[in-house]
Amino acid sequence: MREIVFDTETTGLDPKTGDRMVEIGCVELFNRVPTGDTYHAYFNPERDMPAAAEAVHGLSEAFLADKPLFRDAVDDFLSFIGDAPLIAHNAGFDFGFINNELELIGREIVSLERMIDTVAIARKRHPGAKLSLDALCTRYGIDRSHRVKHGALLDAELLAQVYVELTGGRQIGLELAAEIEIGVSSSQDSGSVEVILSRPTGERREPRPHFATAEELARHRAFLEQIESPLWSS
């Protein structure tokens, strides 16, 4: 199964009041394993950068001035995500900004049915615990020492590791664990996600016994008799 883990950086907290997306980073997973394929882009937001936002991600108005507009990069972005499920931390925030950018240029928005929120998964797995990306990295022993400021691609890479741990651990990608079903609730506002662990439902086979035949045992004895001064006979 192909999935996309992503993160965004913005000029603020609310696209409805004029805030814009300035960076997006995406990481491709296949059967919960990163493939190495990523998508990363900066965008000129066509507005100023508030000091509070710049303090979080370090992206200045001057840095973004020569970056492409979202409308000029949208086809590459949509091609990369395809129709895969989209995973983000506090996903409603990131979906809100992506869909705002798509609406501004008259493109079809991304369906919330594709949204998987790792905050919702973490809340169910660890009720009452801290749910920030930093806290979850600490819980699962994921190195974030290189994360000085927020960055969309870096945070997506960290979140991909957190997501794998939240949904069963690294053995999931090796198909050694129980099958995982992920379903998104019908709530379009919260986009909450329910994670159900279930074992494969195929017919269970009894272990197949295996014994050496009489001929094989005879050949084995003949082989042992050819060994001079074996240790087991001393």
Backbone bond lengths (Angstrom), bond angles and torsions (degrees), N, CA, C in turn:
res aa  C-N    CA-C-N  psi(-1)  N-CA   C-N-CA  omega(-1)  CA-C   N-CA-C  phi
1 M - - - 1.466 - - 1.523 109.96 -
2 R 1.326 116.18 131.08 1.463 121.77 178.49 1.519 109.36 -91.31
3 E 1.343 116.02 132.09 1.459 122.45 176.90 1.521 108.56 -135.99
4 I 1.326 115.72 154.63 1.465 121.60 178.42 1.522 109.05 -121.64
5 V 1.331 115.82 122.30 1.459 122.10 173.38 1.527 106.88 -98.26
6 F 1.328 117.26 130.99 1.460 117.76 -175.65 1.530 111.51 -143.01
7 D 1.331 114.20 164.46 1.458 121.18 176.07 1.522 107.99 -147.81
8 T 1.325 116.34 153.83 1.460 121.35 178.49 1.526 110.14 -126.93
9 E 1.324 115.12 156.04 1.469 122.08 167.82 1.524 106.95 -121.66
10 T 1.324 115.80 147.34 1.463 120.23 -170.32 1.526 111.09 -139.87
11 T 1.326 114.70 177.07 1.470 119.79 176.21 1.518 112.05 -86.16
12 G 1.315 116.84 -7.45 1.464 119.90 -177.81 1.504 110.82 179.74
13 L 1.321 116.72 -156.93 1.453 121.43 -170.56 1.522 115.22 -104.16
14 D 1.338 118.11 -14.28 1.461 118.79 -170.84 1.527 111.57 -139.07
15 P 1.327 117.94 109.48 1.469 119.61 178.60 1.524 112.98 -65.66
16 K 1.322 117.05 -21.43 1.468 120.03 -179.50 1.523 112.28 -70.30
17 T 1.344 116.72 -18.26 1.469 119.88 179.13 1.525 111.54 -105.52
18 G 1.341 116.79 15.55 1.456 120.46 174.95 1.516 115.62 103.00
19 D 1.327 118.31 0.31 1.460 119.40 176.14 1.520 109.94 -70.47
20 R 1.343 115.83 149.28 1.460 121.16 -174.55 1.528 110.79 -129.86
21 M 1.312 115.67 159.01 1.454 121.87 175.68 1.526 109.22 -83.31
22 V 1.337 117.06 135.17 1.466 121.05 -178.81 1.526 113.23 -118.97
23 E 1.325 117.77 -12.93 1.465 120.34 -179.95 1.519 109.06 -156.13
24 I 1.321 115.50 145.50 1.460 120.38 173.43 1.524 108.45 -142.76
25 G 1.312 115.36 140.10 1.457 121.46 176.64 1.510 109.48 -131.99
26 C 1.323 117.69 133.96 1.465 122.84 -177.46 1.526 110.24 -129.13
27 V 1.321 115.88 141.55 1.457 122.69 178.20 1.523 108.12 -124.78
28 E 1.317 116.87 129.41 1.459 121.10 -179.99 1.520 110.75 -88.80
29 L 1.339 115.66 132.33 1.461 122.20 173.01 1.521 108.69 -116.26
30 F 1.316 115.56 143.93 1.462 119.82 171.91 1.520 106.73 -130.25
31 N 1.339 116.21 117.72 1.468 121.12 -173.17 1.519 111.48 52.94
32 R 1.333 116.29 43.64 1.463 125.49 176.81 1.527 113.89 70.24
33 V 1.317 118.07 11.75 1.464 121.34 179.79 1.530 109.19 -114.99
34 P 1.349 118.81 127.28 1.466 120.15 176.75 1.526 110.81 -60.49
35 T 1.323 115.88 132.81 1.462 119.80 -179.36 1.525 112.36 -88.49
36 G 1.333 116.70 -14.82 1.463 120.61 -174.27 1.511 112.60 97.40
37 D 1.340 117.26 -12.08 1.464 120.79 178.03 1.528 109.49 -83.92
38 T 1.321 116.00 130.63 1.461 121.17 179.77 1.525 109.94 -136.59
39 Y 1.318 114.91 163.04 1.464 121.87 171.16 1.516 106.96 -130.47
40 H 1.341 116.43 132.58 1.459 120.08 -178.92 1.518 108.71 -145.78
41 A 1.321 116.50 133.81 1.465 119.78 179.77 1.525 110.51 -155.01
42 Y 1.332 114.65 147.13 1.457 122.92 170.17 1.519 107.65 -105.14
43 F 1.343 116.81 150.98 1.458 121.33 -179.59 1.523 110.38 -132.04
44 N 1.305 114.55 142.74 1.459 120.94 171.18 1.529 107.90 -75.58
45 P 1.338 118.12 117.84 1.465 119.59 -175.36 1.525 113.95 -81.08
46 E 1.328 117.49 -3.91 1.467 122.00 -179.56 1.537 111.49 59.41
47 R 1.305 116.05 34.64 1.457 121.98 176.68 1.523 108.03 -161.81
48 D 1.331 116.26 177.07 1.463 120.96 -179.83 1.528 110.78 -75.03
49 M 1.334 114.98 166.30 1.460 120.69 176.19 1.531 108.83 -110.77
50 P 1.318 118.57 111.58 1.461 120.80 178.07 1.533 111.07 -59.92
51 A 1.318 115.53 144.41 1.463 120.89 -177.81 1.522 111.68 -59.48
52 A 1.331 117.54 -37.14 1.461 120.68 -178.56 1.527 111.36 -64.18
53 A 1.332 116.52 -39.15 1.460 119.93 179.01 1.522 111.12 -71.24
54 E 1.338 116.49 -41.32 1.458 120.13 179.56 1.530 111.18 -62.54
55 A 1.324 116.97 -33.09 1.465 120.46 178.66 1.521 111.79 -65.22
56 V 1.332 116.73 -26.24 1.463 120.90 -179.61 1.522 111.60 -79.41
57 H 1.342 116.65 -49.83 1.466 118.97 -173.43 1.521 114.13 -111.56
58 G 1.325 118.89 -10.35 1.461 120.91 176.05 1.512 115.16 76.50
59 L 1.330 118.48 12.45 1.461 121.51 -178.61 1.531 109.06 -95.24
60 S 1.312 115.87 112.05 1.463 120.54 -176.33 1.522 111.31 -89.87
61 E 1.318 115.09 163.70 1.462 120.88 176.17 1.526 110.55 -61.15
62 A 1.341 117.16 -37.83 1.464 121.06 179.42 1.525 110.78 -66.31
63 F 1.328 117.66 -40.98 1.466 121.20 179.47 1.517 111.73 -63.15
64 L 1.320 116.78 -38.28 1.462 121.08 -175.31 1.527 113.21 -85.41
65 A 1.324 117.30 -8.08 1.463 121.25 -172.55 1.524 113.03 -59.26
66 D 1.341 117.60 -36.72 1.465 119.54 -177.39 1.527 113.15 -100.94
67 K 1.323 117.08 12.43 1.465 120.73 179.63 1.519 109.66 -84.17
68 P 1.321 118.10 155.64 1.471 120.05 -177.52 1.516 112.37 -68.35
69 L 1.315 115.87 156.52 1.452 120.73 171.77 1.527 108.31 -74.56
70 F 1.332 116.20 154.69 1.458 119.78 179.70 1.529 110.93 -57.70
71 R 1.316 117.57 -38.39 1.462 121.29 -178.31 1.529 111.65 -60.51
72 D 1.323 117.03 -27.11 1.457 120.40 -178.20 1.531 112.65 -85.35
73 A 1.332 117.21 -13.63 1.464 120.41 -179.25 1.523 112.56 -116.29
74 V 1.323 117.32 -1.08 1.450 121.05 -171.36 1.525 112.94 -61.26
75 D 1.323 118.63 -36.90 1.460 120.18 -177.36 1.526 111.52 -65.84
76 D 1.329 116.96 -39.47 1.467 120.12 177.11 1.521 110.27 -64.17
77 F 1.315 116.36 -41.61 1.461 120.74 179.50 1.524 110.91 -63.49
78 L 1.319 117.66 -49.65 1.467 120.99 -178.29 1.520 111.30 -65.04
79 S 1.329 117.02 -34.62 1.459 120.36 177.20 1.519 111.09 -64.68
80 F 1.336 116.06 -38.49 1.465 119.27 -178.58 1.526 111.32 -68.42
81 I 1.330 117.85 -45.41 1.471 118.95 -175.58 1.528 111.56 -75.90
82 G 1.334 117.63 -24.85 1.456 120.12 179.38 1.519 111.47 53.41
83 D 1.342 115.72 -134.99 1.465 120.06 178.80 1.522 111.58 -111.21
84 A 1.332 116.58 21.24 1.463 121.32 -176.86 1.526 111.80 -72.59
85 P 1.338 117.75 154.59 1.471 120.30 170.08 1.521 109.71 -59.95
86 L 1.338 116.55 146.05 1.464 121.91 -176.06 1.525 109.72 -117.01
87 I 1.323 115.44 123.03 1.461 122.36 -172.22 1.518 108.88 -111.16
88 A 1.326 116.72 129.44 1.462 120.69 178.17 1.524 109.00 -148.44
89 H 1.325 115.62 161.66 1.457 121.56 179.06 1.522 107.94 -93.45
90 N 1.328 116.09 119.38 1.473 121.06 -168.10 1.532 108.06 59.61
91 A 1.317 114.26 58.11 1.465 121.92 -167.23 1.515 114.30 -60.49
92 G 1.323 117.95 -28.95 1.457 119.37 -179.97 1.517 112.20 -58.41
93 F 1.323 116.93 -35.73 1.467 121.76 178.08 1.528 110.40 -62.95
94 D 1.322 116.48 -50.76 1.467 120.13 -176.81 1.528 111.77 -68.17
95 F 1.330 117.02 -40.37 1.464 119.73 176.70 1.525 110.46 -62.50
96 G 1.324 116.50 -37.43 1.455 119.46 179.63 1.517 112.24 -59.97
97 F 1.330 116.50 -41.80 1.464 119.45 -179.33 1.529 111.80 -74.01
98 I 1.332 117.72 -41.27 1.466 119.35 177.87 1.522 110.52 -60.58
99 N 1.308 116.64 -47.75 1.467 119.81 -177.82 1.524 112.03 -68.96
100 N 1.317 117.64 -30.19 1.460 119.65 174.05 1.525 110.63 -63.65
101 E 1.329 116.68 -43.91 1.467 120.10 178.99 1.530 110.77 -63.85
102 L 1.328 116.50 -39.25 1.466 119.81 179.18 1.530 111.01 -67.22
103 E 1.307 116.86 -40.14 1.464 120.26 178.75 1.531 111.57 -64.91
104 L 1.331 116.71 -37.57 1.463 120.38 -178.72 1.526 112.42 -62.55
105 I 1.338 116.81 -26.72 1.465 119.53 -179.05 1.538 111.68 -108.59
106 G 1.333 115.58 12.90 1.455 119.68 174.85 1.513 114.73 72.41
107 R 1.323 117.84 27.54 1.460 121.07 178.22 1.518 110.25 -102.81
108 E 1.314 116.22 158.39 1.465 121.96 -179.96 1.527 110.02 -66.36
109 I 1.328 115.67 135.11 1.454 119.42 -178.78 1.533 110.42 -76.01
110 V 1.334 115.87 163.74 1.461 122.27 177.72 1.519 108.41 -83.27
111 S 1.322 117.15 128.58 1.456 121.68 -177.46 1.523 111.27 -63.89
112 L 1.330 115.85 136.68 1.462 120.76 176.90 1.520 111.77 -68.24
113 E 1.320 117.58 -14.61 1.454 120.22 176.60 1.526 111.87 -66.28
114 R 1.332 116.68 -17.44 1.467 120.67 178.57 1.523 112.14 -88.27
115 M 1.323 117.49 -2.54 1.457 121.73 -170.83 1.524 111.94 -84.86
116 I 1.323 115.76 130.34 1.462 123.20 171.99 1.520 107.10 -122.96
117 D 1.325 116.59 121.41 1.457 122.55 -174.67 1.524 109.78 -104.00
118 T 1.324 117.13 114.22 1.460 120.25 -178.93 1.523 112.13 -69.93
119 V 1.334 118.37 -22.86 1.464 119.72 174.13 1.532 109.55 -64.32
120 A 1.335 117.08 -42.56 1.459 120.88 179.50 1.527 110.71 -64.65
121 I 1.332 116.93 -40.10 1.462 119.99 178.44 1.524 110.19 -65.28
122 A 1.344 116.15 -45.26 1.467 120.67 -178.75 1.519 110.96 -64.13
123 R 1.325 117.67 -37.41 1.470 120.65 179.92 1.519 110.25 -63.47
124 K 1.316 116.59 -35.44 1.458 119.80 179.25 1.527 111.34 -76.27
125 R 1.322 116.71 -37.25 1.468 120.62 -179.74 1.521 112.23 -75.38
126 H 1.350 117.17 -35.68 1.460 121.51 -173.81 1.531 110.43 -132.51
127 P 1.326 118.04 66.95 1.472 120.29 -177.51 1.522 111.65 -60.32
128 G 1.321 114.70 133.60 1.452 120.59 178.17 1.511 115.11 85.50
129 A 1.332 117.62 -7.58 1.470 121.09 -178.79 1.530 109.96 -89.41
130 K 1.327 116.00 165.72 1.455 120.73 174.76 1.522 108.87 -69.30
131 L 1.331 115.99 137.72 1.465 120.65 -172.04 1.526 113.64 -115.78
132 S 1.332 118.06 9.05 1.466 119.45 178.62 1.519 109.94 -66.47
133 L 1.324 116.56 161.16 1.458 120.46 177.68 1.524 110.61 -60.31
134 D 1.328 116.96 -41.37 1.468 120.42 177.81 1.524 111.05 -60.22
135 A 1.329 116.56 -45.26 1.466 120.49 -178.06 1.525 111.21 -63.73
136 L 1.321 116.78 -39.70 1.460 120.00 -179.17 1.529 111.08 -71.85
137 C 1.319 117.08 -34.97 1.471 119.34 174.51 1.525 110.26 -61.51
138 T 1.330 116.43 -42.68 1.461 120.35 177.86 1.521 111.05 -62.93
139 R 1.314 117.21 -44.14 1.466 121.51 -179.58 1.525 111.55 -58.62
140 Y 1.336 116.31 -40.79 1.457 119.84 -174.71 1.529 113.38 -99.39
141 G 1.332 117.56 8.99 1.451 120.45 176.10 1.520 113.89 67.52
142 I 1.322 117.26 33.77 1.463 122.15 -179.37 1.528 108.87 -94.15
143 D 1.315 117.17 125.20 1.464 122.13 -175.98 1.529 110.57 -69.89
144 R 1.319 116.00 121.14 1.463 121.19 177.51 1.524 109.78 -124.65
145 S 1.330 117.95 22.35 1.463 121.68 -175.19 1.522 112.17 -62.97
146 H 1.339 117.39 -23.77 1.461 120.94 -179.27 1.526 111.89 -87.19
147 R 1.320 117.65 3.67 1.467 121.62 -179.08 1.528 109.37 -93.53
148 V 1.327 116.33 87.05 1.456 121.33 179.40 1.524 109.79 -81.90
149 K 1.331 116.65 -48.30 1.459 122.96 174.26 1.523 108.84 -124.21
150 H 1.314 115.61 166.33 1.456 119.54 175.46 1.533 109.17 -65.73
151 G 1.314 115.61 139.00 1.456 121.68 174.05 1.511 107.57 -146.39
152 A 1.320 118.56 134.82 1.459 121.19 -170.57 1.516 112.92 -60.88
153 L 1.326 117.82 -47.14 1.466 119.19 -177.38 1.527 110.84 -71.24
154 L 1.321 117.22 -43.18 1.462 120.24 178.44 1.523 110.58 -60.17
155 D 1.325 117.17 -45.69 1.454 119.91 -179.68 1.525 111.60 -65.92
156 A 1.329 117.36 -35.12 1.469 120.13 176.69 1.529 110.52 -65.70
157 E 1.318 117.06 -38.24 1.468 120.68 178.74 1.530 110.97 -66.16
158 L 1.340 116.38 -41.02 1.465 119.79 176.62 1.530 110.62 -66.77
159 L 1.328 115.96 -42.18 1.461 119.86 -179.05 1.523 111.29 -64.48
160 A 1.320 117.27 -34.60 1.464 119.85 177.99 1.523 110.48 -59.23
161 Q 1.337 116.49 -41.37 1.468 120.04 177.96 1.528 110.96 -67.34
162 V 1.334 116.57 -41.08 1.464 120.64 178.24 1.528 110.17 -62.90
163 Y 1.319 116.81 -43.68 1.465 121.55 -178.49 1.525 111.30 -60.04
164 V 1.327 116.15 -42.68 1.468 119.56 178.39 1.526 110.12 -60.71
165 E 1.340 116.68 -42.79 1.465 119.78 -179.88 1.529 110.94 -67.90
166 L 1.318 117.26 -40.15 1.464 120.70 -179.86 1.516 112.52 -63.33
167 T 1.318 117.08 -28.96 1.468 120.95 -175.24 1.517 112.42 -105.13
168 G 1.322 116.94 22.79 1.460 118.51 170.18 1.501 116.32 127.10
169 G 1.320 118.87 -11.10 1.450 120.30 178.54 1.511 113.16 100.33
170 R 1.312 115.39 172.48 1.463 121.07 -172.56 1.517 113.69 -65.63
171 Q 1.350 117.79 -21.96 1.454 118.74 -179.65 1.517 112.59 -67.91
172 I 1.357 116.66 -15.27 1.464 118.93 178.68 1.522 109.89 -57.63
173 G 1.323 116.45 -43.88 1.452 120.33 -178.02 1.507 113.16 -65.99
174 L 1.342 117.48 -20.99 1.452 121.72 178.71 1.522 111.98 -93.85
175 E 1.332 115.97 3.45 1.455 123.27 177.83 1.520 112.11 61.34
176 L 1.358 115.72 36.74 1.456 120.40 178.99 1.524 112.23 -103.98
177 A 1.333 116.56 -3.51 1.459 119.23 -176.44 1.517 110.15 -117.61
178 A 1.321 113.95 179.85 1.455 118.42 -179.62 1.505 110.83 -63.46
179 E 1.313 114.21 151.62 1.455 120.21 178.22 1.518 109.09 -65.90
180 I 1.342 118.06 142.67 1.468 120.96 -179.34 1.520 109.47 -114.03
181 E 1.314 114.66 129.93 1.454 119.97 174.12 1.513 107.47 -109.20
182 I 1.327 117.63 132.99 1.457 121.19 178.33 1.514 108.31 -120.65
183 G 1.329 115.82 122.74 1.446 120.19 179.38 1.513 110.24 -125.75
184 V 1.313 117.21 138.13 1.460 121.71 178.12 1.512 108.80 -95.44
185 S 1.330 115.88 133.70 1.456 120.15 -177.87 1.522 110.40 -65.21
186 S 1.315 115.16 167.65 1.463 119.93 -177.60 1.519 112.51 -78.55
187 S 1.351 117.78 -3.84 1.461 120.04 -179.50 1.518 110.51 -74.01
188 Q 1.315 117.36 113.69 1.456 121.21 -179.97 1.527 111.94 -77.65
189 D 1.341 116.76 -18.43 1.463 119.92 -178.94 1.521 111.26 -79.15
190 S 1.335 116.25 -47.59 1.461 118.62 -175.52 1.513 112.25 -91.35
191 G 1.337 116.66 -29.24 1.455 119.18 -176.44 1.514 111.26 60.00
192 S 1.329 117.32 29.87 1.459 120.33 -176.48 1.520 109.79 -64.92
193 V 1.318 115.47 152.36 1.454 120.30 -174.62 1.513 110.02 -121.70
194 E 1.299 116.43 139.40 1.451 121.76 177.12 1.512 108.47 -109.00
195 V 1.303 116.59 127.95 1.456 121.34 -179.71 1.508 108.76 -108.55
196 I 1.310 117.02 124.49 1.453 122.88 -179.11 1.513 108.26 -121.38
197 L 1.323 116.64 124.38 1.455 120.60 175.43 1.519 107.93 -94.98
198 S 1.309 116.47 127.04 1.457 120.26 178.50 1.509 109.94 -142.26
199 R 1.310 115.24 148.30 1.454 119.50 179.34 1.526 110.29 -84.05
200 P 1.330 118.45 154.76 1.451 121.07 178.38 1.521 110.95 -54.59
201 T 1.320 116.49 143.33 1.458 121.39 -173.40 1.520 112.91 -98.33
202 G 1.319 119.65 7.46 1.461 121.77 179.98 1.513 112.19 -67.39
203 E 1.332 116.28 165.61 1.461 121.70 -179.72 1.524 110.59 -62.05
204 R 1.334 115.96 130.53 1.451 120.80 -179.06 1.524 109.83 -84.53
205 R 1.331 117.10 129.28 1.453 121.71 178.31 1.519 110.34 -99.92
206 E 1.310 115.75 139.10 1.455 120.13 175.31 1.533 109.08 -70.49
207 P 1.355 116.75 149.72 1.474 118.87 177.60 1.521 110.63 -56.62
208 R 1.307 115.86 137.96 1.458 120.94 -178.75 1.536 109.05 -88.94
209 P 1.330 118.69 117.00 1.469 120.00 -179.65 1.520 110.80 -68.08
210 H 1.321 115.53 147.63 1.459 119.81 178.18 1.521 108.72 -138.38
211 F 1.306 115.77 121.89 1.453 121.13 179.30 1.530 108.38 -129.70
212 A 1.336 115.07 150.63 1.468 119.90 175.54 1.530 108.85 -69.84
213 T 1.324 116.57 141.94 1.458 121.18 177.51 1.525 109.88 -76.69
214 A 1.325 116.72 167.15 1.468 121.23 178.35 1.526 110.38 -60.57
215 E 1.317 116.04 -37.68 1.472 119.69 179.38 1.523 111.00 -65.88
216 E 1.338 117.17 -41.55 1.459 120.82 178.96 1.520 111.77 -65.34
217 L 1.338 116.93 -39.26 1.460 120.19 177.49 1.520 111.54 -64.37
218 A 1.326 116.76 -39.00 1.467 120.86 178.96 1.522 111.12 -65.84
219 R 1.310 116.55 -41.39 1.465 120.63 178.15 1.522 110.60 -65.25
220 H 1.336 116.74 -36.75 1.456 120.73 178.44 1.531 110.97 -65.10
221 R 1.338 117.69 -43.86 1.460 120.95 178.37 1.522 111.02 -62.02
222 A 1.346 115.39 -40.22 1.470 119.26 -179.68 1.528 110.87 -65.12
223 F 1.336 116.24 -36.64 1.462 120.29 178.39 1.529 110.47 -66.19
224 L 1.333 117.50 -43.05 1.460 120.95 -178.69 1.528 111.68 -64.64
225 E 1.325 115.93 -34.26 1.469 119.64 -178.93 1.523 111.68 -67.46
226 Q 1.321 117.89 -19.07 1.465 120.67 -179.78 1.524 112.60 -82.74
227 I 1.322 117.54 -10.66 1.457 121.29 -178.09 1.523 110.05 -83.05
228 E 1.317 116.26 126.00 1.456 120.85 -179.01 1.531 111.48 -82.91
229 S 1.311 116.56 131.57 1.477 124.03 177.64 1.518 112.00 48.58
230 P 1.328 118.83 58.87 1.467 120.41 179.32 1.530 110.92 -65.59
231 L 1.306 115.90 146.97 1.456 120.79 -178.01 1.520 112.72 -61.44
232 W 1.343 117.49 -34.54 1.445 120.37 -175.17 1.531 113.64 -72.91
233 S 1.382 116.77 -9.47 1.473 118.80 179.75 1.522 112.04 -101.93
234 S 1.345 119.15 -1.63 1.464 122.00 -178.08 1.523 111.50 -84.50
